[in-house]
Amino acid sequence: MSHIEAQISTLKQTADPAIADAIAELIDEGEDHELNRINALDFSRRRGFDEERTISTFLHAAKLGLFELTWNVLCPGCGGVLDAHDTLKSLRGDDYHCGLCACGYEASVDEQVEVAFTVSPAVRRIAAHDPNSLPIWDYFKQVFWSSGVDFDEESFAALSNEVVLDARELPAGDRAVVSLDLPTQFIIVFEPVTHAARFIDVQGEPTGQVQKLSLTYDHKGSPVETTTLRPGPLELTLDNKAKLRVLPTVLVAADALHHLIGKRKPFLTAKRMLSNQTFRDVFKADNLDLDQRLKITSLTFLFTDLKGSTALYERVGDLVAFDLVRAHFRALLEIIAAEKGAVVKTIGDAVMATFVRPEHALAAGLRMRAAMDRLNEERGSSDLVVKIGIHEGPCLAVMLNERQDYFGQTVNIAARVQSLSTSQEIHITGPVISSPGVATILERQAIRPIQKEAALRGIADKVVVYEIP
């Protein structure tokens, strides 16, 4: 048995065997571009697999060394990869800049950081392992643009026919002079390796006189400038002073370009990865650095606590109470993982968990309540009463006590909302109940939430909450 076969065999034991077989087939038979920056969600959709199982299997495969995990910071405008990192620790909190869009962005892990998988060069060597050898358009598709940009042959053909005035490969130290006939359009001279760009605003009366423009490529990250020229001939001088080849491309900012990069498909985000139980369990070493702060614009928190646990120990004794509490934890943790959530930590008899979407948290809360009812029924008692609170909002992903954790008022409110429960009711907040997915669950199960105002410890104003009776 080869080393790769042994890795696949181990993968089948730790993850979904059918997905492991599909991954083995992809590694063996897939084209090079299919093994670069694999979009796990697209892979699951095309193969008909469950998304969570697919993500988990790819994570286990990466841990085994079959794939390299990359965290790619994206431009929300064009979908370009502004920076690629091989670890979560490398993500910066400051601005990333896109030359093609001439905009700066603070990297939010919600939709601006893509998590992708590339086959390890030790498993199979592909062209993208040496990106400087890729042809121009393969470089654009495989390196510059993310796996969330939905390319097809027709749209890419339109790119070359309607948008591209010139595209060339310029080796390190080389210089080229390009002759162009400028149309009355807005022109972008974009270089995807250094991310340098120059805008040309072509306007006014046409001219027969040759206009001249010189561009130099290096790694100094100069701001994007706009030059105004007239329709007519242009002599464009391109000077490569970078230490690697560059790919200057002259584009017409027309509808065809916007159509090409405007078609998007779902991709695995860093936010979803941070709320994935397999990632938290398997990639503990890829946590944030101590001083890192990653902004998340929206995350759903679920807090639970076991009511009267001290009295429970007093009433039934340590041994029986310990078994009950352990059974309660086992049920809660299984439900959280099944509903696409992740356990951040347990504190005494309490659990803190995160979910990407509010409806997943509510579904988990309802299942938790039902699970406690079953456990109580099996034991002929009513000892296990879980208080549950759910809240959604912005937060920071941070490191606390050597654990990837979350910080902010959203976390504080979620914890306080849980404390409102006195029995097996669930309390949720306005942002949660306003989610369409939550409304669907409530309607389907004929649940009528009870609205009330509550004073939360440490929160200045009263908060509107909804009791799920």
Secondary structure, 3 states (H helix, E strand, C coil): CCHHHHHHHHHHHHCCHHHHHHHHHHHHHCCHHHHCCECHHHHHHHHCCCHHHHHHHHHHHHHHCCEEEEEEEECCCCCEEEEEECCHHHCCCCEEEECCCCEEEECECCCCEEEEEEECCCCCCCHHHCHHHCCHHHHHHHHHECCCECCCHHHHHHHHHHHEEEECCECCCCEEEEEEEECCCEEEEEECCCCEEEEEEECCCCCCCCEEEEEEECCCCCCCEEEEECCEEEEEEEEECCCCCECCEEEECCHHHHHHHHCECCCCEHHHHHCCHHHHHHCHHHCCCCCCCEEEEEEEEEEEEECCHHHHHHHHCHHHHHHHHHHHHHHHHHHHHHCCEEEEEEECCEEEEEECCHHHHHHHHHHHHHHHHHHHHHHCCCCCCEEEEEEEEEEEEEEECCEEEEECHHHHHHHHHHCCCCCCCEEEEHHHHCCHHHHHHHHHCCCCCEEEEECCCCCCCCEEEEEEC
